[in-house]
Amino acid sequence: MAKSDERITVNTTLDIPAAALQAVVENAREMVGKDEKGVYRVDTYQKLGEIISRFLDEKDFLSYARDVSNYSR
């Protein structure tokens, strides 16, 4: 996929498995660990957005979006 520097942020509602969200939260917490008070300081909402964006890039969402056959079920 040809990478474009032009990006926009889109806020949307997605249906994802609850287990996927749980995995993101658990992995993000594991990555940062607890602070001195025993609290995890990680924005799991932001991390979820990063993970989904990376997935869309790796799976070439642009090509998928351009294929009109993907618009019918």
LINURWO-V806136 format. One record per helix or strand. SS is the DSSP state (helix for helix, strand for strand). FROM is the first residue (numbers start at 0). TO is the last residue. Records with the same first field share a line. If there is no record, write none. Layout:
SS: FROM-TO / FROM-TO
//
This chain:
helix: 17-31 / 43-57 / 60-65 / 67-70
strand: 33-33 / 39-39
//
